[in-house]
């Protein structure tokens, strides 16, 4: 249980009282000092808990007295026996709480040596803060700095007695407690120099950055048509949605043959660790080899909500529609099915009930010709209430003044129908009895909305399933399921959950493209214009080129498969980004195809279109591609922090017994041992999570460094980055404008370049700069090897240069 400030202050006074009685025990050795004084000071008075601390942690053959972790090691304390103490000059002892560290090196040799020893431990461990304590005196300092000042030339926070700690307890608590160390308040108190900022990126020197890439007429036409024939295929199909489902559906759960991570990790997309953390019963797959899980079909006849759990973009909508329209059509043929899509509406949570009720009402009318507002239907639903009304206070005027009676009855019925939820429930009960049909409601695309929205939809679905004669299916993300199971909406329910894993990306993309080709061949332009067929011929050829390329170019399919990370929607977005991109020579591609009958899209063309999008230059917020070489501090070694983390996670996953997940204390310990600061590590982890290069069991995007149960593992996206992507010239070329250069000599050499002939040598200079920064890590045995990546980039640059020379020679000879 966390210690409050008031409790800690009271405990310190108790310690002072105990010490005043036992102050003459000067024979306390270090072990006794630690047990009787230092332990009590940090665990009873400064808010640390026993499980925050590792005692006698081994480091390079030596042992650290106290390593405080939360979860990274942020604070190291070197313990000394009580007899080793220091004295401040009389004129300063009551006035100054900060002293130059050099004072102790000069005037208190034993303490000075202890400070130097603690600093070495901190610097070897990548720990920012250190302290020396003899039980009744504390000297705390910044042990690892990034402001250019040697740590031994800095200041220390000094408490020369327990009474001094008590007199300045607010400051001591703010700087040395667990919360204070996590908040890095000690650095705020002692940092009297300005921290060097990260150098400006090249992008700050480019006019109109990031710019807009102009398209020619052909590229504009292809871009517009690709939106229609790839994204909106269901609405373009002449035979309707069922044809689209039959032609384009791919069963989920198939393992990728191109993945850069192990098959074991792919199999545990919704891992046993996830289930253990949530304390949930085992999640069942929605799809089995022979089709939908029979349990899913059986549960659809029950009165409890059924959760369809799957990552964003894995195809939950496609699965649900194929499930009830085709796979289990015989089950649903006699049911009334209402499909409510929350993808775009409503805009706010407060409108959810009304929106859901209106959607169900409209679909009953449109799909089954049941108008719940029709006069006769209303009176059949409210038959029992009308009978009670007839026996009520207006009974006597029914015959004497029938007009008045009818008005009163209409008013009564109108009031009943104004309670929309209750009336809709009664209508469905009437339909269920009168038509002898079950009503099934699918609440879909809930996962595209914020967490509060998702939980509200679940409550609505839960209320429907409990009180209405309906079966409810709800689609949600794994992280929402996790959070709600632990402490939220789902914690009080025993909802059944089925997981939808993504289908094979190559199968989905090729099927979707082929279906688009067939629609164009059938003239499915649906009134899009007189010349649409002519333009569609160009699109048809372009789609054929894509199909051929994805079938023949394994590098291209490996990129698409790994980089979408199971998000089919993202994979299709990548394809759309390529079609009509201003970064692609569209005329050349079409002309070559029509002259030779084939064209294979090379990876670099596809990658460039995806990386830059509509911009002239790479922009980190608008691109799906992450710059691994970006840094948060003026530390050139940090260019390699993210690649090193990804490579190490991939290596750890091979021997992991937790489905590839690694606890963050191990991650921080490893990277801090290489000299990286916790704030650098946190910054890297947060960025990698945001772009799905790593994942946690709840797949949370919000990284909390204090979360004790945080586990992370590399995804196929992250593994592909370090194994393939960053070794490509196209990637390096794009990232140069977004990477701070800490060496001013190299920064002056790396300038804006538009022509390929200028960008190639610029990339070589950038790699030379990274070579120089790698020297600070080259003596370590690391899973990530920059020299190997550097060699691949060099070979890629040489290959491109050779091709340019061939083209130039051919032009000269012609």
Secondary structure, DSSP 8 states (H G I E B T S, - for coil): ----HHHHHHHHHHHHHHHHHHTT-TT--HHHHIIIIIHHHHHHSS---GGGEEEEEEETTEEEEEEEESSSEEEEEEE--TT------HHHHTT-SEEEHHHHHHH-HHHHHHHHHHHHHHHHHT-SEEEEE-SS-EEEEE-S-SSS--GGGSEEEEE-SHHHHHHTHHHHHHHHSHHHHHTTHHHHHH--S--------GGGGSTTTT------HHHHHHHHHHIIIIITHHHH-TT-HHHHHHHH---TT---SS-SS-HHHHHTSS-HHHHHHHT----EESEETTEE-HHHHHHTTSSS-EEEE--TTSSHHHHHHHIIIIITHHHHTTSEEEEEE-SS--SSGGGHHHHHHHHHHHHHHHHH---TTSHHHHHHHTHHHHHHHHTSTTTTHHHHSHHHHHHHHHHHHHHHHHSHHHHHHHHHHHHHHHT---EEEEEESGGGS-HHHHHHHHHHHHHHHHHSSEEEEEEE-HHHHHHHHHHSGGGG---EEEE-----HHHHHHHHHHHHHHHHHTT--TTS-TTHHHHHHHHHHHHHHHHHHHHH-HHHHHHHHHHHTT-HHHHHHHHHHHTT-TTS-HHHHHHHHHHHS-----HHHHHHHHHHTTSSS--TTT-SS--TT--SSS-GGGGGHHHHHHHHHHHHHTT-SSTT-EEHHHHHHHHHHTT--HHHHHHHHHHHHHTTSEE-TT--SS--TT-TT-EEEE-HHHHHHHHTGGGSHHHHHHHGGGS----HHHHHH-----SHHHHHHHHHHHHHHHHHHHTTTTTS--S--HHHHHHHHHHHHHHHHHHHHHHHHHHHH-
